[in-house]
Amino acid sequence: MNDTNSLSHTRWNCKYHIVFAPKYRRRVFYQEKREAIGKILRQLCEWKGVGIVEAEVCPDHIHMLVEIPPKIAVSSFMGYLKGKSSTMLYEQFGELKYKYRSREFWCRGYYVDTAGKNTSRIAEYIKNQLQEDKMGEQMTMSQYGPFTGSK
């Protein structure tokens, strides 16, 4: 398997695991919004020449394993991705403007890590992230009373 890409004078293999979330970690990505943000992120990555290796849209955050060319800084790509996607989401879903004031849909920060030679393990982790989140929610202690320890 050849993981190396090329530009005119460069051979490169730069993969990044990126995680970012909506403001206040709100759970907004259900049904049509989940499909819409997926299409938007794919389109924006295609416009910049960034390859998506694996991605998962969870209800309150997004995981992506992407190949970003070395001519694009990760921070500038994330600014572009978050800025344009919020504008496109507001155009499709006008009601989001009232929950998120003045086009501030995403949290200010994000998580990024280089993949190195662990690309397959990170892709598998991202693929199973939604199921792991659901399993974590099922293990809550809400079935017991907070003071007595019984039902």
C-alpha positions in Angstrom: 0.0 0.0 0.0 1.5 3.3 -1.1 0.7 6.1 1.4 2.9 8.7 -0.2 1.4 11.6 -2.0 3.2 14.2 -4.1 3.1 17.8 -5.1 5.4 19.3 -7.8 8.6 19.1 -5.7 7.5 17.2 -2.6 6.7 13.7 -1.6 4.6 13.6 1.6 2.6 11.5 4.0 0.9 13.8 6.5 -2.2 12.4 8.3 -3.8 14.1 11.3 -6.5 13.0 13.7 -8.7 16.0 14.4 -11.6 16.3 16.9 -13.8 19.4 17.2 -17.2 20.1 18.8 -20.1 22.6 18.6 -20.2 25.4 21.1 -21.2 24.3 24.6 -20.8 20.7 23.4 -24.5 20.8 22.4 -25.9 17.6 20.9 -27.1 18.9 17.5 -26.0 16.3 15.0 -29.1 14.0 14.5 -30.9 12.8 11.4 -30.7 15.5 8.7 -28.1 17.7 10.4 -25.8 14.7 10.7 -26.0 14.0 7.0 -25.7 17.7 6.1 -22.6 18.3 8.2 -21.1 15.2 6.6 -21.7 16.5 3.1 -20.5 20.0 4.0 -17.2 18.7 5.5 -16.6 16.4 2.5 -17.2 19.2 0.1 -14.9 21.7 2.0 -12.1 19.1 2.2 -12.4 18.4 -1.5 -12.2 22.1 -2.3 -8.9 22.4 -0.4 -7.4 19.1 -1.7 -7.6 17.4 1.7 -8.3 13.7 1.7 -10.6 12.2 4.3 -9.3 8.8 5.4 -12.0 8.2 8.1 -14.6 10.4 9.7 -17.4 10.0 12.2 -20.1 12.5 13.2 -21.2 11.9 16.9 -24.1 13.8 18.4 -21.8 16.3 20.2 -18.4 16.2 18.4 -16.7 15.2 15.1 -13.7 12.9 14.6 -11.7 13.1 11.3 -8.6 11.4 10.1 -7.4 13.6 7.2 -4.5 13.9 4.8 -3.5 17.6 4.7 -0.8 18.6 2.2 2.3 20.2 3.7 1.6 23.5 1.9 -1.5 24.0 4.2 -1.0 24.6 7.9 -3.3 22.6 10.1 -4.4 25.7 12.0 -5.4 27.6 8.8 -7.2 24.5 7.5 -9.2 24.2 10.8 -10.1 27.9 10.6 -11.3 27.5 7.1 -13.2 24.3 7.9 -14.9 25.6 11.0 -15.7 29.0 9.5 -17.1 27.9 6.2 -19.0 24.9 7.7 -20.7 27.2 10.2 -21.8 29.6 7.5 -23.1 26.7 5.3 -25.0 25.2 8.3 -26.6 28.5 9.1 -27.8 28.8 5.4 -29.3 25.3 5.5 -30.7 25.4 9.1 -31.8 28.9 10.0 -32.9 28.0 13.5 -29.3 27.5 14.5 -28.7 31.2 14.4 -30.8 31.7 17.5 -29.0 29.0 19.5 -25.5 30.2 18.5 -25.0 33.9 18.5 -23.4 35.7 15.6 -22.0 32.7 13.7 -20.2 31.1 16.6 -21.2 27.6 16.0 -18.0 25.7 16.9 -15.9 25.8 20.1 -12.8 27.9 19.8 -10.4 25.0 20.1 -9.8 21.6 18.6 -7.7 18.5 19.2 -5.1 17.5 16.6 -2.6 14.7 16.6 -0.3 13.3 14.0 -1.1 9.8 12.9 2.4 8.5 12.0 2.3 4.8 11.3 -0.8 4.2 13.5 -3.2 5.2 10.7 -5.1 1.9 10.7 -5.6 1.9 14.5 -6.8 5.5 14.5 -9.2 4.8 11.6 -10.6 1.8 13.5 -11.0 4.0 16.6 -12.9 6.7 14.7 -15.1 4.1 13.0 -16.1 2.6 16.4 -16.4 6.0 18.2 -20.2 6.2 18.0 -20.7 2.8 19.4 -18.3 3.5 22.3 -20.2 6.8 23.1 -23.5 4.9 23.2 -22.0 2.2 25.5 -20.7 4.9 27.8 -24.1 6.5 28.0 -25.7 3.2 29.0 -23.4 2.8 32.0 -24.7 5.8 33.9 -26.0 5.5 37.5 -29.3 7.4 36.8 -31.3 4.3 37.8 -30.4 4.7 41.4 -31.6 7.4 43.8 -29.0 10.0 44.6 -29.5 9.8 48.4 -30.6 6.3 49.2 -28.7 4.2 46.6 -31.9 2.3 45.7 -34.4 2.6 42.9 
